[in-house]
Amino acid sequence: MTAAVHSDIPARLDRLPWSRWHWRVVIALGVAWVLDGLEVTLVGSIGAVLERPDTLGLSAGEIGWSGSIYIAGAVIGALLFGRLTDRLGRKKLFLVTLMVYTLGTLATAFSPNFAFFAVCRFITGLGIGGEYAAINSAIDELIPARVRGRVNLAINGSFWIGAGLGAALSLVLLDARVIGPVWGWRAGFALGAVLAVAILLVRRNVPESPRWLMAHGRADEALRIVEAIEAEVRAQHGPLPEAQGRVAYVGNRRSPTMREVAHVLLRRYRERSVVAVALMVSQAFFYNAIFFTYALVLTRFYGVAEDDVALYIFPFALGNVLGPLLLGPLFDSVGRRKMIALTYVLAGVGLALTGWAFMMGWLDARSQALCWSAVFFLASAAASSAYLTVSEVFPLEMRAMAIAIFYAIGMGAGGFVAPVLFGALIETGSRGAVMVGYLIGAALVIVAGLLALRYAADAERKPLEEVAPPLSSGDGGH
C-alpha cells in the first residue's frame, strides 16, 4: 500500500483572507446558476411565442415535453459528469460542461422544428446538470471554511439573477419595436451562448482543486497552485497567518467504485444521506410547485394578460436572490442545523398561509406575487442550503458523485412529479384543489427541516476534511 502523505494544503487554503482571487473564482464558477436561471425562465417566458405558426408552431404538450426533456438531460448530465469530475478532475469538467451548455443553447437558436428543439434542450440540460456537480465540488474545495456557507448560498441563489435576466430579455427581445417574436426568441438563446463563451474565457484561469490533486497523488502540482494563490493574496493583504493542521492522503488512489460510493452513502453516512434526500426532494417539489404554476395561477385565477406575466417574475426573483445573500452569513455563525431547520420550517408555514389566503380569495395578483416573494426569501436560502449540505458532508473522492446523485433524486422526484400534479390540480379550476398541492409542498419542507435539525452535520467553519475525512486518509471509507 502507498504510504500516506501528510499535507497542510487544506489548512493553507482555509486560512486565506478573502481576496480578489476568491472573487474571480466565485464569478467564474458561480455563473453556472445564472445560466440555468436564464434558460429556465427564457423558455417559460417564450412558451406562448413558440406556439405561433410563424415560429415553431409547437403544441402546449410539446412545450411541456421540452421542459421535461431539459430536466432529464440535467439529471443524466449530473450523473455522467459527476462521475467524471471525481475521476478526471474539477477543472477539466467545469470547462467541458460549460462547452456542452454553450453548444446546446446556441444550437437551440437555430431550431427548425420540435424534434431539433427537444434534442437541443436535452444537450443544454446535460451541460447544466454537469455544471452543478463539477462547480459545487470545486467551489467548496477552494473557498475558506469560515465563509463556505455564505458563499455557497449566495452562488446558488444567483439562479434567480438569471431568472430576472431571462424575464427581462424576453420582454425586450419579443417586443415588436426591438426584434419581435419571430426572431426574438432565437436571439435570446444566442445571447445565452455569448455569455457562456465570455465566462469560458474567465474560467480557464481557475486552477484545479489542490485537494483533488493531493488525493490523486499529484502533491507537487497541488503545492505549486497553492503557492501561486498565496503569492497573489499576500500581494494584496500582506503576511499570511500560519496554517494549522495537516491531512493524510494516500496518493494515486483510484476513484471509488459505485459499490464503494453506495457503501459510504448507505452505511457510513446513512443519516446524512437521509437528510440530503429529504432536503433535495422537498425543495425541488416546493419550487416546481410554485414556479410551474406561477403563470397559470396569474392568468387563470387573476386574469393577468400572458404578455404581462414576465413582469411578476421580478419581485419573485428579488426575494429569491436576497434570501441567500442576507441569511447566508447566519449559516456560518448560528450554524447549519439551526438555520436549515428554521428556513425550511418557516418557508413551509409561509406557503401554507399564502395558500390559505389564495383559497379564501383574499389576494389579488399583486399581493399574491408579494406573498410568494416573502415565502421564497426563506425558501431560496433553504434550497441553497440543500446544495451546500450535499456538497460538503461526503468525502473528497466522491464529492461530485454525491452531489450528482442527490441532485438527480431531487430533480427526478420533485422536478417530474410536481409539474404533473399541479397541472392536473389547476385544470380542475378549483382554488381548493390547488391549495391541497401547496399543503403537500409545505408539509414536505417542514418534515425535511425537522429531520435536518435532528440529524444534519454541524459543518459550519470546519475544514471539509474534518466534516468528512477523505477516503484515502483511512478514516472516511470502509
ZIBEL-V315706 format. One line per field, one symbol per residue. ss: DSSP state (H for helix, E for strand, L for the rest). Layout:
BEGIN
ss=???
END
This chain:
BEGIN
ss=LLLEEEELHHHHHHLLLLLHHHHHHHHHHHHHHHHHHHHHHHHHHHHHHHLLLLLLLLLHHHHHHHHHHHHHHHHHHHHHHHHHHHHHLHHHHHHHHHHHHHHHHHHHLLLLLHHHHHHHHHHHHHHHHHHHHHHHHHHHHHLLHHHHHHHHHHHHHLHHHHHHHHHHHHHHHLLLLLLLHHHHHHHHHHHHHHHHHHHHHHHLLLLLLHHHHHHLLLHHHHHHHHHHHHHHHHHHHLLLLLLLLLEEEELLLLLLLHHHHHHHHHHHLHHHHHHHHHHHHHHHHHHHHHHHHHHHHHHHHLLLLHHHHHHHHHHHHHHHHHHHHHHHHHHHHLLHHHHHHHHHHHHHHHHHHHHHHHHHLLLLHHHHHHHHHHHHHHHHHHHHHHHHHHHHLLLHHHHHHHHHHHHHHHHHHHHHHHHHHHHHHHHLLLHHHHHHHHHHHHHHHHHHHHHHHHHLLLLLLLLHHHHLLLHHHLLLLL
END
